[in-house]
Amino acid sequence: MVLSKRERMIAIATGVTLGLTGLYQFVVEPLLEARAQTQAAVVEAQLKLDRAQRLFNTSRRMNRRWGEMTGARLARNASEAESQLLNAVREWEQDSGLMLASFRPERSGEKEKDFMKMTFRATGSGSMSQVARFLYRIQTAPIPVRITDLTINPRREASDDLAVSLGISTIYLPAESPRPAAPSGGAGTSAQASAEGRWLP
């Protein structure tokens, strides 16, 4: 069968189209998909690397800061550490304008490397700027103190009125020799008694 010139052109065009379609479908498209997947993997790996680097830098800064604080104003015992922290919290509250509803001992006598650690629970309310100022004062405090956990929730919808709850820990030097355990309820009563006034639970 002899094809006309027009039919031959149509057949050639159809063949070329089918060939290009097959080339794109089986060669070009897989290459583009592989390239896109590779680029996505590179971006994800870079993001993970950036996060790891930030965590590493933050950890180094915090460790350095913690080391600086442990070398300055380190309390010699639990009573001195508690008094030091209570005075500091009152100062931070007044400076920031945050209203603390309670501030009481949560955990005490925990081992922290070569030191002893005690943790307090603070709850209060204020605006975002007041909360931020209070947290900033903790982070830049000259005494060994750090935030163990933090929860912030709005007290009312569409208002700058926040409820905040956070754990604040400090450290002190361990006793040179072990002391007898305090009578049941004695340690907790003594610790809570120092957090007097409206800070009592």
Helices and strands as residue ranges (DSSP letters): H 5-23, I 24-28, H 29-70, H 78-96, E 99-112, E 115-126, H 128-139, E 145-154, E 162-172, H 186-194, G 197-199
